[in-house]
Amino acid sequence: MNIHIKKSNLYYILLVIVAISIPLNFYPLIYGTDVFQVIWMTNAFRDGALFSENTWLISPLSYFGYYPFSHRAIGVPMFLAFLINLLNFLSFGIFGLTEAILAFDILLIIIIYKSSRNLGNRLFKEEWSRFVFVAAILLSPMVINETTMYVPTRIIITIVMIVLLNLNLKVLGNDKNNKFKITIFLFLLLLVAALAHRLWTGIVITIIFMIFTLLILKYEKLQKLTVFLILPICIIAFFIGLAFFNIDPIKIWSPFFDNSTLIGASTNLILHYMLQVGLILIFFPVGVIITLYKLAIFLKIPKEKREQLKNNKLQFMRKNFYLLLFIIPFSFMAPSFYSVVIFLPILIIFSIYGLIYIKKFILKFSKKFKWIFPMIILFFSAGYSFLYVQIISRINLWYMFVLFSIALFTYLVSFIIHKYNGKIKSKFSFININNYKFLQGLEVLILVFSILIFSTTTVRGKWGLEDSSPYPWENLYLSEEEQEIINFFQNEDIFGLIYTNVPEIANRISGVGFLPVFNDWTPTGIPLYYGFITPNEVHEHTEFSFTGLSKFTFLIFNEYDPIRLIRNKIVRLNVSLENDLNLLQSEYNIQYIISTNNTIISTDASWTLIPSLSTVFTPAFSTPHLLIWRLY
């Protein structure tokens, strides 16, 4: 009887099941902020926006999200619309939006697993490092957040980046490839990325660096010069990036450090990447420095002797030379919130390299310390989870401590087996434990548990801070009250527009219910779709903006936003006055107004419109915190 499992596929299947169980745990809630913009676009496509005159697709650039009032590429909304219709047809009308989102997330998890496993097989020799690499990507906070009842668009850029890295490393490896097929495949990959998110331009650097690497490898002096200059160029690129991108204080911040100072900004960026990439990132600096050092040592070997080395040594130089070049654009884009989307696989690759180097060093230094190392990581992860729960979020994460207890118990069992292996064999001769493989498997298990504890605590803790409010507009998901509002409107004859003074719920209600709800400025196609502005007006007032390049929005609308313009006019109206009421009903076509109830301070309490409603109308529908007023 052999206790260790020979086939590694079982471990990978269990890993995928764990990843899939996370969105299943939160079904049927729909999480996110800008995700509801994607849902609105999805419902618009189902309503025929692709071929209708009422559309925001007024320019070829609108399809890719670059034209004003398009904001997002159409790929994900169109696929989600197809998925909703397919599931609706197969289930005879039972399955709808939430089931389609869940199916989409599960599909993405499987694709991420498959693409990262292919890349891991190309990069790492040992199976344990390949497994940890896949687990680190699949269970990273960013991937968990993007695939948990969410409609992700950015994560597709990460997937394309993984596939492109694998393809380019294959080309650099001198494998016999059909150049025509590779070119077609590259074009299709870039097209998929372009239809998913505007960040697709960032992944073009994978192809540029592949060509650059092939050129450098032909010149000995250029190779040495490049290796010598990588770190200085990275430092310069980081400072240029700080000036170019400007750290977003809303997305990258900390209550302990100020972004206005270099130390504060650097610390906040480190914390930001740690909370996006996960626990494995602590090994990243070691991986970069040691890989760079080994590459420099390798280049010191005379060219004649180098050519006599084994092929795997030459492959080491090629692939790591290529991967190290990515540290330069990463340093430049580091201050940008979106850089982790593009460089997640690069960050995890060098983190795994760092883990491998540290494990080898520990084995040479002390075999006894080998037992302590996994537990240090586990206790660090569990300690972080405990502090996060007790001090910051104060939410119930009991399952994190169950995972910690299982990992700790498993570790103690492995320690006993290791220490008393001889006695166990003598008393139970039918048990044959492969000590090395058994211990290595347990080390990997503890490491994966640590990654899972850290990532889940980070994501769930962040949601817990925003989901603890009783008010629907302060939560991160579609609340029951908002669903009640949507259900009410399903039974209404809607001819006009719906104004709300609660900006947080506008996207959620308009997206999921596909209702003409507006509040303030929006980057989506709502102004064009509902007639706030005409296509000709958009064309006339669209101009190129160099400053928008850092946000991938180089075309801007240079006039006042049409929705904000109307909003600023209607909030000053008094419905108790006949002329003002006629303006609302006729000129501005406002049929319904959604507001907070009297027990909550109104967002527009200082304006006339909302307070004046109760003097003329009674609410047509109400929830504990929201009121609906019907004007006609």
Summary of the structure (lengths in Angstrom):
residues: 632
radius of gyration: 27.8
end to end distance: 78.1
largest distance: 97.3
contacts: 2035
relative contact order: 0.10
helix: 66%
strand: 5%
